[in-house]
Amino acid sequence: MNNIVKAFALIAAFATPAVFAQNQPAKAPAAEVKYKTPELTPAQVDEWLAKPDKVLIIDIRRPDELITFGSFPVFLSIQLADLEKNIAFIPKDRSIITVSNHANRAFRAGDLLSSKGFKVVGAAGSENYEQAGGTAVKKIVKPAPKPETETK
């Protein structure tokens, strides 16, 4: 009988936390950051790229990211940290698409530019765009070294 009581106590000790855990309210998911700038689909990006006289692509990534991941055919490169101090150099007569790898920084840049009176049509992540089937991202290819010429 003593062994039965010990076994029951052991089972109760391990089962009790599970029972209490089931009765605890679920934790709320972390608050998702919301931006006003919408994320563009690959089709929307391609549609804008077909109007080069009406759109300005602002890629806000670092130069090493541009080399590693590529970018759209024509873009203005201004890193996010430098965007506000270079705002005077951005033309206001075009619709703007902001670009980063996965659009997170592009959303912030888009919201900043919108707050300064620019017409931001959306944000794009170059990697998201490619993963969804987009084909306009161009990779920067390092040129082959020039052959050394012998001089006599």
Rosetta blueprint (number, residue, H / E / L):
1 M L
2 N H
3 N H
4 I H
5 V H
6 K H
7 A H
8 F H
9 A H
10 L H
11 I H
12 A H
13 A H
14 F H
15 A H
16 T H
17 P H
18 A H
19 V H
20 F H
21 A H
22 Q H
23 N H
24 Q L
25 P L
26 A L
27 K L
28 A L
29 P L
30 A L
31 A L
32 E L
33 V L
34 K L
35 Y L
36 K L
37 T L
38 P L
39 E E
40 L L
41 T L
42 P H
43 A H
44 Q H
45 V H
46 D H
47 E H
48 W H
49 L H
50 A L
51 K L
52 P L
53 D L
54 K L
55 V E
56 L E
57 I E
58 I E
59 D E
60 I L
61 R L
62 R L
63 P H
64 D H
65 E H
66 L H
67 I H
68 T H
69 F H
70 G L
71 S E
72 F L
73 P L
74 V L
75 F L
76 L E
77 S E
78 I L
79 Q L
80 L H
81 A H
82 D H
83 L L
84 E H
85 K H
86 N H
87 I H
88 A H
89 F H
90 I L
91 P L
92 K L
93 D L
94 R L
95 S E
96 I E
97 I E
98 T E
99 V E
100 S E
101 N L
102 H L
103 A L
104 N H
105 R H
106 A H
107 F H
108 R H
109 A H
110 G H
111 D H
112 L H
113 L H
114 S H
115 S H
116 K L
117 G L
118 F L
119 K L
120 V E
121 V E
122 G E
123 A E
124 A E
125 G E
126 S H
127 E H
128 N H
129 Y H
130 E H
131 Q H
132 A L
133 G L
134 G L
135 T L
136 A L
137 V L
138 K E
139 K L
140 I L
141 V L
142 K L
143 P L
144 A L
145 P L
146 K L
147 P L
148 E L
149 T L
150 E L
151 T L
152 K L
